[in-house]
Amino acid sequence: MFGRRQMALPRGNDRVVSTGLADRLKERRHALRRLRLRRMVAAVAVVFAVAVVTWALVFSPLLALQRQRISVVGSDGSVSDQQVREVLASYEGDSLLRLDTGRLSTQVRDNLVRVRQAQVTRAWPRGLRVQLTMRVPVATVQGPDGYQVLDNEAVVLERVPEAPSGLVSIVPDSADGGAGESQAISAKQVAAVTQVVGSLTPETLEQVTSGSATEAGQVTLTLSNGASVVWGDTQDNALKARVLATLMTTSASIYDVSSPHRPTTRSTGDHPSASSTSSPTS
């Protein structure tokens, strides 16, 4: 009988151990399920939060562009704030985060001929700031429909029935065999004169009344006192402009800066070979 009791004990112990291990495994499975559930809920919450924030910033009115909050600086009066706002009107209601400011800058420049460059930046939370660099009118040339006002890149800024005062008139060049204002002026000649005029200092520009160029691109300017400037081609315009400003401190009827490192002046009645040489301005 004693031997049978020894055999019963191990069987009883096996059942107890087996039941405890199963319970622990069951608890562990429940714990793992709870952990997975918590992680899933946390992940869903994060995704939902990101979606809400993205919607709020990108698609909601929170950062939506308002047309009246587009500010414009740098205009000389030839372009109004309203004109700039009209160019950008199609973007009203779009989030500032979705706007390509580089593209907007190009649109302003391309749609407003008076604007040389535009830089659009965001003005949080619902506006834009548009910095303009304007084209400056420097010359005028007569065309079939009136007078064209040009900047230094020969861009036509406007057409007017009468020649504006204070701008250099581009006239036909007599060296090309033309006579009078009826001679056609080519785009190449216009471009040469506007480049030269655009390089002049403000003080010099005030004294220039007209300019002409040959088809070869040789430019001549006429001053308000009747003197002329032999400019030559459009190379070294900046240097020639500085040299001319120095030469014009002395009285002469011809200022020759075609060779800016050896400029000359000549007065009426001087022999062609008699010229006074001035040192170029560095």
C-alpha positions as CSV (number, residue, x, y, z in Angstrom):
1,M,0.0,0.0,0.0
2,F,2.8,2.3,0.8
3,G,4.2,1.8,-2.8
4,R,0.8,2.9,-4.3
5,R,0.8,6.2,-2.4
6,Q,4.2,7.0,-3.9
7,M,2.9,6.5,-7.4
8,A,-0.2,8.7,-6.8
9,L,1.7,11.7,-5.6
10,P,3.7,12.3,-8.8
11,R,0.5,12.0,-10.8
12,G,-1.2,14.6,-8.6
13,N,1.8,16.9,-8.8
14,D,1.9,16.6,-12.6
15,R,-1.7,17.7,-12.8
16,V,-1.0,20.8,-10.6
17,V,2.1,21.8,-12.6
18,S,0.3,21.3,-15.9
19,T,-2.7,23.5,-14.8
20,G,-0.4,26.3,-13.5
21,L,1.7,26.4,-16.7
22,A,-1.4,26.6,-18.9
23,D,-2.8,29.5,-16.9
24,R,0.4,31.3,-17.2
25,L,0.5,30.8,-21.0
26,K,-3.1,31.9,-21.2
27,E,-2.3,35.1,-19.2
28,R,0.7,35.8,-21.4
29,R,-1.4,35.4,-24.6
30,H,-4.0,37.8,-23.1
31,A,-1.2,40.3,-22.2
32,L,0.2,40.1,-25.7
33,R,-3.2,40.7,-27.2
34,R,-3.7,43.7,-24.9
35,L,-0.3,45.1,-25.9
36,R,-1.0,44.7,-29.6
37,L,-4.4,46.4,-29.1
38,R,-2.8,49.3,-27.3
39,R,-0.2,49.6,-30.0
40,M,-2.8,49.5,-32.7
41,V,-4.9,52.2,-30.9
42,A,-1.8,54.3,-30.5
43,A,-0.9,54.0,-34.2
44,V,-4.4,54.8,-35.3
45,A,-4.4,57.9,-33.0
46,V,-1.1,59.1,-34.5
47,V,-2.3,58.6,-38.0
48,F,-5.6,60.4,-37.2
49,A,-3.7,63.3,-35.5
50,V,-1.3,63.6,-38.5
51,A,-4.3,63.6,-40.9
52,V,-6.1,66.3,-38.9
53,V,-3.0,68.5,-38.7
54,T,-2.3,68.0,-42.4
55,W,-5.9,68.9,-43.3
56,A,-5.8,72.0,-41.0
57,L,-2.5,73.3,-42.4
58,V,-2.9,72.4,-46.1
59,F,-6.6,72.2,-46.9
60,S,-8.5,74.2,-44.2
61,P,-8.9,78.0,-44.2
62,L,-6.4,78.3,-41.3
63,L,-3.5,79.2,-43.7
64,A,-5.6,80.1,-46.8
65,L,-4.4,83.0,-48.9
66,Q,-6.5,86.1,-48.7
67,R,-6.3,88.4,-51.6
68,Q,-6.5,91.6,-49.5
69,R,-3.5,90.4,-47.5
70,I,-1.1,90.5,-50.6
71,S,1.2,93.5,-50.0
72,V,3.3,95.0,-52.8
73,V,6.5,97.0,-52.3
74,G,9.0,98.5,-54.8
75,S,6.6,99.8,-57.4
76,D,7.4,103.2,-59.0
77,G,3.6,103.9,-59.5
78,S,3.4,102.4,-62.9
79,V,2.1,99.1,-61.4
80,S,-0.6,99.2,-58.8
81,D,-1.2,96.8,-55.9
82,Q,-4.5,95.8,-57.5
83,Q,-2.7,94.7,-60.7
84,V,-0.4,92.4,-58.8
85,R,-3.3,91.0,-56.8
86,E,-5.2,90.3,-60.0
87,V,-2.2,88.2,-61.3
88,L,-2.3,86.1,-58.1
89,A,-6.1,86.1,-57.7
90,S,-6.4,82.4,-58.8
91,Y,-4.5,81.3,-55.8
92,E,-6.9,82.9,-53.3
93,G,-8.0,80.2,-50.8
94,D,-5.0,78.0,-51.3
95,S,-2.9,77.2,-48.2
96,L,0.4,79.1,-48.1
97,L,2.1,75.8,-47.6
98,R,0.9,74.7,-51.0
99,L,2.1,77.8,-52.9
100,D,5.2,77.7,-55.1
101,T,6.6,81.2,-54.4
102,G,9.1,80.8,-57.3
103,R,6.3,80.1,-59.7
104,L,4.3,83.0,-58.4
105,S,7.3,85.4,-58.8
106,T,7.7,84.3,-62.4
107,Q,4.0,84.9,-63.1
108,V,4.1,88.4,-61.7
109,R,7.1,89.2,-63.8
110,D,5.7,87.7,-67.0
111,N,2.3,89.3,-66.7
112,L,3.4,92.9,-65.9
113,V,5.7,94.3,-68.5
114,R,6.9,97.1,-66.2
115,V,8.3,94.6,-63.7
116,R,11.8,93.5,-64.3
117,Q,11.9,91.1,-61.4
118,A,9.5,90.0,-58.7
119,Q,10.1,88.1,-55.4
120,V,7.1,86.6,-53.7
121,T,7.5,85.5,-50.1
122,R,4.9,84.2,-47.6
123,A,3.5,86.6,-45.0
124,W,2.0,84.3,-42.3
125,P,-0.7,83.4,-41.6
126,R,-2.7,84.3,-44.8
127,G,-0.8,86.8,-46.9
128,L,2.0,87.3,-49.4
129,R,4.7,89.9,-49.8
130,V,5.6,90.9,-53.3
131,Q,8.9,92.8,-53.8
132,L,9.1,94.4,-57.2
133,T,12.1,95.6,-59.2
134,M,10.8,97.9,-61.9
135,R,12.0,98.5,-65.5
136,V,13.1,102.1,-65.9
137,P,12.2,103.9,-69.2
138,V,15.3,105.4,-70.8
139,A,14.5,106.0,-74.4
140,T,11.7,106.4,-77.0
141,V,11.5,105.5,-80.7
142,Q,8.8,106.4,-83.2
143,G,6.8,103.5,-84.6
144,P,3.8,103.1,-86.9
145,D,1.4,103.4,-84.0
146,G,3.0,106.3,-82.1
147,Y,6.0,106.3,-79.8
148,Q,7.4,103.3,-78.0
149,V,8.8,103.8,-74.5
150,L,11.8,101.5,-73.9
151,D,14.0,100.4,-71.1
152,N,17.7,99.6,-71.3
153,E,16.9,96.1,-72.6
154,A,14.8,97.5,-75.5
155,V,11.6,96.1,-73.8
156,V,8.6,98.1,-74.9
157,L,7.0,99.4,-71.7
158,E,4.2,101.3,-73.4
159,R,3.0,103.0,-76.5
160,V,2.0,106.7,-76.4
161,P,0.8,109.1,-79.1
162,E,3.4,111.8,-78.2
163,A,7.1,111.4,-77.3
164,P,7.5,111.8,-73.5
165,S,9.9,114.4,-72.3
166,G,13.0,113.5,-70.5
167,L,13.8,110.4,-72.5
168,V,16.4,109.9,-75.1
169,S,15.0,109.8,-78.7
170,I,16.4,107.1,-80.9
171,V,16.8,108.5,-84.4
172,P,18.0,107.1,-87.7
173,D,21.7,107.1,-88.3
174,S,22.9,109.4,-91.1
175,A,25.9,107.3,-91.7
176,D,23.7,104.5,-93.0
177,G,22.5,106.7,-95.8
178,G,19.1,107.6,-94.3
179,A,17.5,111.0,-94.4
180,G,14.9,112.3,-92.0
181,E,12.7,110.5,-89.5
182,S,11.1,108.3,-92.2
183,Q,14.1,105.9,-92.3
184,A,13.4,102.6,-90.5
185,I,15.3,101.8,-87.4
186,S,16.1,98.1,-86.9
187,A,15.6,96.3,-83.7
188,K,19.4,95.8,-83.5
189,Q,20.0,99.5,-83.7
190,V,17.3,100.2,-81.1
191,A,18.9,97.6,-78.8
192,A,22.4,99.1,-79.2
193,V,21.2,102.6,-78.2
194,T,19.1,101.5,-75.2
195,Q,22.0,99.4,-73.8
196,V,24.3,102.5,-74.0
197,V,21.8,104.9,-72.6
198,G,21.0,102.5,-69.8
199,S,24.6,102.4,-68.7
200,L,25.0,106.2,-68.3
201,T,25.2,107.9,-65.0
202,P,22.0,109.9,-64.1
203,E,23.9,113.2,-64.4
204,T,25.1,112.3,-67.9
205,L,21.7,110.9,-69.0
206,E,20.0,114.2,-68.2
207,Q,22.2,115.9,-70.9
208,V,21.5,113.3,-73.6
209,T,18.7,114.2,-76.0
210,S,19.1,111.6,-78.8
211,G,21.0,108.6,-79.9
212,S,21.6,106.6,-83.1
213,A,23.4,103.4,-84.1
214,T,24.6,102.0,-87.4
215,E,23.7,98.5,-88.5
216,A,27.2,97.5,-87.4
217,G,26.3,98.7,-83.8
218,Q,28.3,101.9,-83.6
219,V,26.5,104.3,-81.3
220,T,26.5,108.1,-81.3
221,L,24.8,110.3,-78.8
222,T,23.8,113.9,-79.0
223,L,23.8,116.2,-76.0
224,S,21.5,119.0,-75.2
225,N,24.2,121.6,-75.8
226,G,24.7,120.2,-79.4
227,A,27.9,118.2,-78.6
228,S,28.1,114.6,-79.7
229,V,29.5,111.5,-78.1
230,V,31.3,108.9,-80.3
231,W,30.5,105.8,-78.2
232,G,31.5,103.0,-80.6
233,D,30.2,99.5,-80.0
234,T,28.4,98.2,-76.9
235,Q,31.5,96.6,-75.4
236,D,32.8,98.0,-72.0
237,N,29.6,100.2,-71.6
238,A,30.2,100.6,-67.8
239,L,33.8,101.8,-68.3
240,K,32.8,104.1,-71.1
241,A,30.1,105.6,-69.0
242,R,32.5,106.5,-66.2
243,V,35.1,107.9,-68.7
244,L,32.4,110.0,-70.4
245,A,31.3,111.4,-67.0
246,T,34.9,112.6,-66.4
247,L,35.3,114.0,-69.9
248,M,32.2,116.0,-69.7
249,T,33.6,118.1,-66.8
250,T,35.4,120.0,-69.7
251,S,33.8,121.7,-72.5
252,A,34.0,120.1,-76.0
253,S,32.0,119.6,-79.1
254,I,33.0,115.9,-79.5
255,Y,33.6,113.3,-76.8
256,D,35.1,110.1,-78.1
257,V,35.1,107.2,-75.8
258,S,35.1,104.5,-78.4
259,S,38.5,103.5,-77.0
260,P,37.9,104.0,-73.3
261,H,41.5,103.6,-72.4
262,R,42.5,106.4,-74.8
263,P,39.5,108.8,-74.8
264,T,39.6,112.1,-76.6
265,T,37.7,115.4,-76.8
266,R,37.6,117.9,-79.6
267,S,36.2,121.4,-79.9
268,T,34.6,123.0,-82.9
269,G,37.3,124.3,-85.2
270,D,40.0,121.9,-84.0
271,H,41.9,120.0,-86.6
272,P,40.8,116.4,-86.6
273,S,44.2,115.3,-85.4
274,A,44.3,117.8,-82.6
275,S,42.6,116.2,-79.7
276,S,43.1,116.3,-76.0
277,T,43.5,112.9,-74.3
278,S,42.0,112.3,-70.9
279,S,42.9,109.5,-68.5
280,P,40.1,106.9,-68.2
281,T,38.4,106.5,-64.9
282,S,39.1,103.1,-63.4
